[in-house]
Amino acid sequence: MQSQALAVILLATITLCASVPIGYASENASRPTIGTQEIGLSAGYLLSDCLRARCKTEQSGLAFMPSWMMTMTDPIGDSWYQGQLSLGAEAVYIQFQEPHLTHGIGFTPKIKYSFVAPDRIRPYVEFAGGPFWTDLGGKIPEQHGQFNFILTGGFGISYFLTDQAALNVGYRFQHISNARTRQPNVGLNSNLPFVGFSFYF
Protein backbone atom coordinates (compact mmCIF):
# COMPACT_ATOMS: atom_id res chain seq x y z
CA MET A 1 0.00 0.00 0.00
CA GLN A 2 2.83 2.42 0.81
CA SER A 3 4.50 1.86 -2.58
CA GLN A 4 1.18 2.35 -4.40
CA ALA A 5 0.49 5.62 -2.60
CA LEU A 6 3.96 6.97 -3.32
CA ALA A 7 3.66 5.92 -6.98
CA VAL A 8 0.41 7.87 -7.36
CA ILE A 9 1.95 10.98 -5.79
CA LEU A 10 5.04 10.70 -8.01
CA LEU A 11 2.92 10.26 -11.15
CA ALA A 12 0.91 13.38 -10.32
CA THR A 13 4.14 15.34 -9.83
CA ILE A 14 5.57 14.22 -13.17
CA THR A 15 2.31 15.09 -14.95
CA LEU A 16 2.35 18.58 -13.47
CA CYS A 17 5.95 19.15 -14.53
CA ALA A 18 5.25 17.91 -18.05
CA SER A 19 2.53 20.55 -18.50
CA VAL A 20 4.97 23.46 -18.02
CA PRO A 21 6.13 25.33 -21.16
CA ILE A 22 9.75 24.47 -21.97
CA GLY A 23 10.60 28.11 -22.72
CA TYR A 24 9.98 29.12 -19.13
CA ALA A 25 13.11 27.28 -17.95
CA SER A 26 15.28 30.22 -19.05
CA GLU A 27 13.13 32.91 -17.42
CA ASN A 28 13.33 34.39 -13.93
CA ALA A 29 10.49 34.04 -11.43
CA SER A 30 9.19 37.24 -9.87
CA ARG A 31 8.91 37.52 -6.09
CA PRO A 32 5.47 37.63 -4.46
CA THR A 33 4.40 41.08 -3.29
CA ILE A 34 2.62 41.91 -0.03
CA GLY A 35 -0.93 40.62 -0.27
CA THR A 36 -0.15 37.85 -2.76
CA GLN A 37 -2.31 34.83 -1.98
CA GLU A 38 -1.25 31.19 -2.29
CA ILE A 39 -3.56 28.21 -2.68
CA GLY A 40 -1.81 24.87 -2.22
CA LEU A 41 -2.36 21.15 -1.96
CA SER A 42 0.18 18.68 -0.60
CA ALA A 43 0.04 14.92 -0.16
CA GLY A 44 2.35 12.48 1.56
CA TYR A 45 2.61 9.24 3.48
CA LEU A 46 2.79 9.19 7.29
CA LEU A 47 5.56 7.05 8.82
CA SER A 48 5.65 6.36 12.55
CA ASP A 49 8.47 7.79 14.70
CA CYS A 50 8.22 6.60 18.32
CA LEU A 51 10.65 8.68 20.37
CA ARG A 52 9.50 7.36 23.74
CA ALA A 53 9.60 3.86 25.16
CA ARG A 54 5.92 4.15 26.14
CA CYS A 55 4.93 4.64 22.51
CA LYS A 56 3.89 1.26 21.15
CA THR A 57 1.65 2.10 18.18
CA GLU A 58 3.19 2.14 14.71
CA GLN A 59 0.77 4.32 12.76
CA SER A 60 0.95 5.01 9.02
CA GLY A 61 -1.30 6.30 6.29
CA LEU A 62 -2.03 8.83 3.58
CA ALA A 63 -2.14 12.55 4.39
CA PHE A 64 -3.65 15.41 2.38
CA MET A 65 -3.11 19.09 3.27
CA PRO A 66 -4.97 21.84 1.38
CA SER A 67 -3.84 25.32 2.45
CA TRP A 68 -4.25 29.06 1.95
CA MET A 69 -1.51 31.60 2.64
CA MET A 70 -0.94 35.34 2.20
CA THR A 71 2.43 37.09 1.83
CA MET A 72 2.76 39.54 4.72
CA THR A 73 6.17 41.20 4.16
CA ASP A 74 8.56 42.46 1.54
CA PRO A 75 11.89 40.58 1.41
CA ILE A 76 13.59 40.69 4.83
CA GLY A 77 17.41 40.83 5.00
CA ASP A 78 20.03 41.21 2.27
CA SER A 79 22.00 37.95 2.38
CA TRP A 80 21.35 34.22 1.83
CA TYR A 81 18.65 34.31 4.52
CA GLN A 82 16.63 36.98 2.70
CA GLY A 83 13.01 35.90 2.73
CA GLN A 84 9.33 36.68 3.05
CA LEU A 85 6.87 35.79 5.78
CA SER A 86 3.46 34.29 4.98
CA LEU A 87 0.50 33.59 7.27
CA GLY A 88 -2.52 31.42 6.59
CA ALA A 89 -4.38 28.27 7.45
CA GLU A 90 -4.33 24.62 6.54
CA ALA A 91 -6.68 21.68 6.77
CA VAL A 92 -5.27 18.20 7.22
CA TYR A 93 -6.88 14.86 6.48
CA ILE A 94 -5.18 11.59 7.41
CA GLN A 95 -6.38 8.12 6.54
CA PHE A 96 -4.63 5.91 9.07
CA GLN A 97 -4.05 2.49 7.54
CA GLU A 98 -2.09 1.07 10.47
CA PRO A 99 -2.77 -0.14 13.15
CA HIS A 100 -6.48 0.35 12.28
CA LEU A 101 -8.22 1.80 9.24
CA THR A 102 -9.35 5.09 10.77
CA HIS A 103 -9.53 8.77 9.85
CA GLY A 104 -8.41 12.10 11.21
CA ILE A 105 -9.18 15.70 10.30
CA GLY A 106 -7.84 18.97 11.64
CA PHE A 107 -7.55 22.69 11.06
CA THR A 108 -4.41 24.69 11.82
CA PRO A 109 -3.15 28.26 11.56
CA LYS A 110 0.12 28.20 9.62
CA ILE A 111 3.26 30.34 9.28
CA LYS A 112 5.89 30.03 6.55
CA TYR A 113 9.21 31.74 5.87
CA SER A 114 10.37 31.46 2.26
CA PHE A 115 13.98 32.17 1.27
CA VAL A 116 13.80 34.33 -1.86
CA ALA A 117 17.50 35.05 -2.49
CA PRO A 118 17.59 32.09 -4.94
CA ASP A 119 15.61 32.55 -8.13
CA ARG A 120 13.15 29.81 -9.09
CA ILE A 121 14.26 27.27 -6.44
CA ARG A 122 13.22 28.64 -3.04
CA PRO A 123 13.67 26.77 0.27
CA TYR A 124 11.21 27.41 3.09
CA VAL A 125 10.44 26.46 6.68
CA GLU A 126 6.91 26.15 8.08
CA PHE A 127 5.04 25.56 11.32
CA ALA A 128 1.38 24.82 12.04
CA GLY A 129 -0.78 23.67 14.93
CA GLY A 130 -4.42 23.32 15.89
CA PRO A 131 -7.31 21.01 16.85
CA PHE A 132 -7.47 17.50 15.41
CA TRP A 133 -10.21 14.86 15.58
CA THR A 134 -9.55 11.18 14.92
CA ASP A 135 -11.44 7.96 15.55
CA LEU A 136 -8.05 6.31 16.08
CA GLY A 137 -8.34 7.66 19.62
CA GLY A 138 -9.82 5.06 21.93
CA LYS A 139 -8.39 2.22 19.84
CA ILE A 140 -4.75 2.62 20.86
CA PRO A 141 -3.09 2.76 24.31
CA GLU A 142 -1.45 6.17 23.76
CA GLN A 143 -4.69 8.14 23.27
CA HIS A 144 -8.10 7.26 24.71
CA GLY A 145 -10.03 10.24 23.34
CA GLN A 146 -10.94 11.33 19.82
CA PHE A 147 -10.34 15.07 20.28
CA ASN A 148 -6.65 15.98 20.12
CA PHE A 149 -4.24 18.58 18.83
CA ILE A 150 -1.76 18.39 15.97
CA LEU A 151 1.58 20.20 15.71
CA THR A 152 3.80 20.15 12.63
CA GLY A 153 7.13 21.66 11.72
CA GLY A 154 9.19 21.12 8.63
CA PHE A 155 11.01 22.39 5.61
CA GLY A 156 10.76 22.15 1.86
CA ILE A 157 11.72 23.51 -1.53
CA SER A 158 9.43 25.33 -3.96
CA TYR A 159 10.36 25.11 -7.63
CA PHE A 160 8.59 27.88 -9.53
CA LEU A 161 7.34 26.49 -12.82
CA THR A 162 5.84 29.89 -13.69
CA ASP A 163 5.26 33.12 -11.76
CA GLN A 164 1.89 31.73 -10.68
CA ALA A 165 2.67 28.03 -10.12
CA ALA A 166 5.21 26.15 -8.02
CA LEU A 167 6.00 22.52 -7.32
CA ASN A 168 6.77 21.74 -3.66
CA VAL A 169 8.62 18.87 -2.03
CA GLY A 170 9.47 18.63 1.64
CA TYR A 171 9.44 16.93 5.01
CA ARG A 172 7.44 17.45 8.21
CA PHE A 173 7.70 16.16 11.73
CA GLN A 174 4.21 15.70 13.13
CA HIS A 175 2.97 15.32 16.71
CA ILE A 176 -0.56 14.39 17.80
CA SER A 177 -1.60 14.51 21.45
CA ASN A 178 -4.34 15.81 23.74
CA ALA A 179 -2.16 18.58 25.26
CA ARG A 180 -2.46 17.06 28.74
CA THR A 181 -6.22 17.56 28.87
CA ARG A 182 -6.57 13.92 30.01
CA GLN A 183 -4.54 10.80 30.68
CA PRO A 184 -2.81 9.00 29.13
CA ASN A 185 -1.05 11.53 26.90
CA VAL A 186 1.91 9.74 25.36
CA GLY A 187 1.39 11.31 21.93
CA LEU A 188 1.94 10.04 18.42
CA ASN A 189 5.00 11.22 16.49
CA SER A 190 5.50 10.68 12.79
CA ASN A 191 7.58 11.63 9.76
CA LEU A 192 5.76 13.00 6.73
CA PRO A 193 7.58 13.33 3.40
CA PHE A 194 5.32 15.11 0.91
CA VAL A 195 4.96 16.65 -2.53
CA GLY A 196 2.49 19.25 -3.70
CA PHE A 197 1.81 22.33 -5.77
CA SER A 198 0.85 25.96 -5.17
CA PHE A 199 -0.88 28.64 -7.21
CA TYR A 200 -0.26 32.35 -6.60
CA PHE A 201 -2.55 35.24 -7.43
N, C-alpha and C positions, 0 to 999 in steps of 0.2 A: 504493500500500500504506500509506503514512504517513497519508493522509487517511482511509482505511477504519479503521485502528486507532484514530485519534483520535475518529472518529465513534462507534465502539463504546464507548469509554471515556466519552464525553459522554452517550450514551444511558443507560448504566448509572447515571451520576450523577443525571440527571434523574429516572429511575425511582425511585431511592432517596429523593430529595427529595419526590416526589409521594406517597410512602407515609407521610409524617409528618403527624400530626394538626394541623389548622390552629390549634386553640386553644393549642397549645404556643408559638406565636410570641410571646405576651404574657407568658410565664412566664420566670423566671430559672433558669439552670442552676447546680446545686450544684457545688462544687469537689471534686475527688477527694481522698480521705483517704489517709493513709499505708497502704500495703498494697493499694490499689486496683489491679486488674490491667486491662490493655488488650490486646485482641486486634485486630489490624488487617490490612488488605490494601490495598496500593497498586499502581497500574499506570500505566505511562507509556511514552513513546517516546524512545529513545536517539538523540541527535544529536551527531555528531562535533565535537570542538573541539581542533584541533591547535595547540598553543601553541609547538611547536618546529619548526624548519625540517626536522629529520630525520624528523618524523612525516609519513608519506605515505598512510596508510590512512584512508579515510573510512568509519568503521563506523557502522551504525545498526541499530535493531531494537526489538522489544517487550521490556519489562521488567516483571516481577511481583515484588512484595516482601511476603510475609506476615511478620508480626512479633508479638512478645509483649513487653510492658513492664509494669513495676511502679512505682507512685509511691513514692518513697523519702523525701520530705520534706514537711513542712507548708509553706505559702507562705513564701517567703524575701523579705525587704524590705518596704517600706511605700509605694512609689511606683509609677511606671509600669512599672518593671522587676520588680515583684513576680511571683514565679513558683515553680514546683515542679519538682524534678528527678526524672526517671524513668530507670531502667536496665532493659535487657532484651537481646533478641537478635532477629536478623532473618535470614531466608533470602532469597536473590536468585536469580532465574532470568532469563536474557537469551537471547532468540532473535535472534542476529545475522542480519540479512537482507542486509547489505552489509558487506564486499565478497564474502563467501561465506555461504551458509546454514549456520550453525553454532550451537552452543549453549554456554551457560556457566551454572554454578551455584556459589553460594558461601554461606558462613555467617559472620555477623559479630556480635560484641557491639555494643550500641548504647546511646547516651546521648542524652537529650532534655531540653531546658529549655523548659517551657511558661509563657508569660506569662498570669497569671490575673487581673490587675487588670481587664481587660475582662470582660464578662459571658459571653455565649454565643459571641462571636467571639474566639478566643484564638490569637495568633501563637505560633510556637515555632521553635527552632533545634535541629538534630540532627546527630550525627556517628556514623559506624560504620566498621568496618574488620575484615578477616579474610581467610582463605584463599578462593581462587577458582579453579575448574577450567574450562577452555574448550578445545574442539577447534579454536578459531580460531587458537590458538598453533601455530606450525609452518607456517601458511599465509600469514603476513604477515611483512614484513621486520622489524617492530618487536619481535616476540616469537617466539622459536623453540620455546619449551616450552609445555606445556599447563597446568602448575601455576603459578599466579600469586597475587597478592594484590589485593584491591579496597579502596579507601578512598573514602568519600563524606562530603560535608558539604553542608548545605543549610538551607533555611528553609521554613516553610509557615504555613497558617492552618487551624485547626480550627473548624468551625461546629457547635455542639452542637444537634442536632435534638431530642434529649431528654437527660435526665441520663445515660442509658446508651449513647447513640449520637451519633457526630459524623461529619461529612463533612470530608475533608481535601483541600487543594489546595496544591501547593508546587513547589519547584525544588531539584534537587541538582546539584552538580558531582561527577563521578565519575572516578576514576583507577584504571587497571588496569596493574600492572607486576609484575616478579618480585622486586622489592626487592633488586636487585643480586646475586642468587644466581647469575646467569650472564649472559653477553653474547650478543646485545645486550640493552639494557634501556631502550629509548626510552620506553615506556609509551604507553598509550592514554587520552586524556582525552575526556570527553563531557559534554554537558548533558542533564539528564533532568527535564523537566516531568512532573508526575504528579498524579493524583487518587486518592482512596481513601476508605475509611471505617474507623471504629474502634468497638468495643463495649467498655464498661467494666462491671466487676462486682467 
